[in-house]
């Protein structure tokens, strides 16, 4: 994939920020809650995740050992609002077990970013996007999160071509923007906001798009 243009990415960021303002991501009270949320938000909305977390926290403290101590069927029932609740309860238990074995938050914080990313990806049910959500928002590591909204928006803008794949896109953004955690945090949140509200998969609202003058498809 050709190198991404730093000025072009910067201009898109500034337009999105001017349109929506700071997004104050990630909506979690602790690094562990952010990590749990990253697992539960797969293929669902954050509203559903909040509902699931509220049901879970009504039963137990949001701690790895407490989650593992809760019978699997009860955990799944708490997580029913998040969808695929049986699968996600197993993934969450897998993560909690590995989390404790690694020494919890302190043990994981001691790992270098690439080592921590490999550790996360080795856990069944955690893919690149989920791992990078955790790295950026729970550990404040300079890792750019790529999701479907990123691909859609920047393909329409003509920035991404030829279906380059997750890792190439991630590395392209990181190289172009520099290792900037606050920027990565805000940029990803703005991309999600824009992809959900304006640059939708079907029936995009091009007339309302703050990027329309830069978009060949508008």
Beta strands, then each sheet from edge to edge (+ up, - down):
end
